[in-house]
């Protein structure tokens, strides 16, 4: 009889049980594999990330609260990993739930281009607890009613990386990301430093010397970085030629390098936004992971433009070596004779 009463009480407490299984990007397992258990605003969550799979469950009394916590956790993990995990199955109280309906907003479908280039910031430890998730919810829900537009800033960031923006040209994506950085500063800090200063405030959360190194590969002086970011945004947005925008350096760049420079800037400010949001909500970021993320962006620039500088990361060094070997073979022939 007591067991029966206990079961009834348990059913009354567990009003909703949401279970979602995801596919995730394969990282080194010692970095990625993780088990998370937490109680957040009355919702019990369990997440197990192992290999290329992620199993999750969200249990609570109030349906609305369970959904609220689920989406907040999904988004915070997307900030740690750089993309939204891909749901492969879902059920509510054991009943099948439509995955397309699960997405809610299309910005939760990350384009493969960004997923393939994503780097893990929560290396070995994605910080997920009540304090972090509640702080994120408070931040991302700041809209017009609160006298801010932070909600739009975060939605814009996720949208730029989504499949919905796959066909949007690089200049427009860069413009939106720079505007998001500028908007975040204005809403969360509020002191006017000019467009370039606002953006550099966020970029400053990355190793500035590494950013200077990457831009230096393109012939951009260290002293002109602030003007570069501000100039790019103003030129693209207002169609007004700026002295230190990307276009001003284009004549001295190798063929199509200006396109790579736009992608480089987009990746830089996107990473800066991720780091800024995570640090703002108290998320844990492994310092080596942060450095690795910027090294990865610099390496991709070196490989894309075929610069002579040596890549920093082993996997990119291997790609660089393979390219050099194939180029040597193409030039000399497999037997070492000049073609």
N, C-alpha and C positions, 0 to 999 in steps of 0.2 A: 504494500500500500504506500509506504514511504517513497519507494522507487518511482511509483506511478505519479505521486504528487510532485516529486522532483522533476520528472520528465515534463509535466504540465508547466511547472514554473520555468523550465528551460525553454520550452516552446514559446512561452509568453515573452521571455527576454530576447530570444533570437527571432526577431520578426522578419529579418531579411538576411540572406546569405548570398553574397555575390562572389562568384568564382570566375576568374579569367586566366586563360593560359596564353602566353605570348611567345613569339620567336624573337630572339635577340642576336645582336652582332657578336661574332666570336672574337673574344679577346684572350689574352693569356689568363688561364683560369685563376691563378693566384691573385690577379688583379680584379677579376670580375665576379667570380662565384661568391655568393653572399646569402645569408639567411637573415631576414628582418622580422621581428615581432614587436608590435607596439599597440598601445591603446590610445586612440586619438578622438577626443570629444565623444566618448562613449562607443566608438567603433573599434572593434578588435581587427587588426590586420596581420596577416602572415604572408610573407613573400619569400620564395626560394628561387634564386638565380643560379643556374648550374649549366655550364656549357653554353649551348645556344637556346636554352629553354628558360622560361620564367613562369612559375606557378604562383598564383596569388589568390587570397580570399579576404573578403571584407564583410564582417558580421556586426550587426547592430539592430537596435529596436526600431529606429526611424528610417524608412526608405530614403527619404530626401537626404538625410545626414550621411548614409552609407554612400550614396552617389556623389555627394559633395567631397567626401574624403577620398574616394576612389580617384576622381579626376585631379584633385590636388596632388596626390601621391604620384599619379601617372605623369603629370607635368613636371614635378620636381625631379623625378628620375630622368626625364627627358633633358633637363638642364645638366644633370650629372653626366649623362652618356652622350648628349649631343643630338639625340633623335628620339622619336617616340617608338617604343616597342610595338611590334606588330601583333595584334590579337589574332589568335587562330581558333579559339573557342571560348564561349562564355555561357554561364547559366545563372539563373536567379532561383534560389530554393530548389535546385535540381532540374529546373525547366530551361530548355534551350533559349538563348537570347541572341537576337540578330546582331552580328558583328558590325554591320554598317550602321545600325542604330546606336551601337555602343560608342562609336567615335564621337557622336554628338556634334562636333565641329570639324570641318574638313582640315583645319590646320593641324590636327593630330595625326595626319598622314604625311610623314616626312618623305620628301623626294629621295630616291636612291642615291643621287649625286651627293647629298649631304650625309646620308647614313654611311656611305662607303668612306667618307672623309672624316667621320666623327671620331673624336678621341675622348677617352674616359677621364673625367676630372675626379670623380670619387673613387680613385684607384685603390681597391682593397677595402673601401669603406664609404658607401653612399649613406650619408647621414640622413636617416629618416626617423624622426621621433615627433612627439606631440608639439614641442616648442617650435620646431622647424616648419612643420606643416601648417600649424595655426598662423605662424608669422607670414608664411607664403600666402595663405588664404586672405589674410588681412591686407597684404600688399597688393595682390592681383585683383582684389575687388574694389580698389579705390577708383571710383568713377566720378562722374559729374556731381552726384549727390554729396560726395565727400570733398568736392572742390578740387579734384585732381583727375588726371587722365592716364594714370598708371596702368589701368586695365587695358586700355587701347594700345599702350606701348608694348605690353607683354603679348597681346594678341597679334600685333604686327610682327614682332620677332618670330613667333612660331609660324606665322603665315608665310613669311619670306622663305622658310626652309621647307615648306609643304609642297605636295604635288600640285596644288592649285596654282602655284607660281612657277611651275616647271618651264613654261614657255615664255615667261616674262624676261625681257632683255636685261642684261647684266647692269646697265646703267640705272635702270629703274629700281632693281633690287638693292643696289648700293645706295641709291638715294633714300629708299625707305628705311634701310638699316641705319644709315647716318642720322636720319630724322628720329628714329627710335632712341638712339643714344642721346641725341640732343634733348628729346622729350623727357627721357628718364631724368636727366640732370635737372631740367627746369621744374619737374614735378616733385622730385625727391630731395633736391638740394636747394634749388631756387635762386642761387646767386648768379648774376649774369657775368659770364666771362667771354662772351662771344661764341659763335657756333663752334669754331675750331677748339676753343678752350673747353667747352662742354664735352665734346667728343673725346678729347685727349684726357679728360678727367677719368673717363671709363677705360680708355686704352691704357692709362697708367696702372691699371690693375694687372696688366701683363708685364713681363720683363721688358722694360723700355729699350734696353740695349739690344735685345733680340729683334725687336720691331725695327729699330734703327738699322740693324744689320740687314734685315730683309729688304727694306726700302733702299739701303745703300747699294744693294745688288743691281737696282734699277737706276742708279745714278742720282738718287735724291739725297741732298745734304741733310745731315742731322738737324741743323738749325731751322729747316723748313717743314718739319713734320706737322706742327700745329697748323700752319698755313695750308699745308696739303689737304688735311682732312676738312678744314673749313672751306677751302676753295673748291674742292670736289663737290661738296654738298650744295654750295651756292651756285656753282656753274651748272650742275645738272638740274637743279630745281628751278633756277631763274633764267637759264639760257643766256647767262652773262659771262663772258670770258674772264677768268680769274688768272692772275699772274702765276700762281703756284699750284694750279690744279694738275690733275693727271695729264690733261691735254698739253700742258705747257712743257712736259718732259717727253712727250711722245716722239718728237722728231729725232731725238737722240737714242731712242730705244731700238732694239732689234725688231724685226718684223713681227707684228701681232703681239708684241710684249705689252702694249698698252692694255690689251684685253686681259692678259694675265695679271697686270697690276690692279685692274679693277676687281678681279676675283680675289687677289691677295688682300686688298683693303676690305672687301666684303667679309672674308674669312676672319680677318683681324678684329673687326668691330663686332662680328657675331660672337667670337670667343670672348671678347671683352664684356659683351652683354650677359653671356652665360655666367661668367665669373662674378660680375657685379651683382647679379640677382641672387646667386648662391651665397655670396658673402653677406649680402643685405639681410637674408633670412637666417643667418647663423649656420649655414651649411658647411660641412667639412670638406676642404679641398686639399688633397695631397700636393705639396709644393713641387715635388718631382713630376707629378702628373701635369701640373700647370706648365712647367718648363717643357715637358715633352710635347704638349699641345702646340705651343708656338714653334718648337723645332720642327714639328710635322708640317706646319704651314710653310715655313721657310724651305724645307726640303722639297715640297711639292713645287714651289716656285723655281728652285734650282733645276729640278727634273723637267718641268714644263718648258722652261726657257733654255735648257741645256747649258746652264752656266758651268764654269770650270770648278767652282767651289765644291768642296767635299760635303756631302750630306752628313747630318749629325746622327740620325737614327739608323741602326743596323739594317733594318728591312729596306730602307731607302738607299743605303749604301750598296746593297746587293743589286737593286734595280739599276743603280747608276753604273755599277761594274758590268752588268749584263749588256747595258746599252753600249758602253765603251768597247766591249769585246766584239759585239755584233757589228759595230761601226768599223773596227779594225779589220774584221774578216771581210766586210763588204769592200773595204778599200784595197786590201792586199790579196784577198782570196784565201781559201781554206789552207792552201799549201805554203802560204807566206810569200807568194810572188805578187808583184804589182799587177793589177788588172790592166 
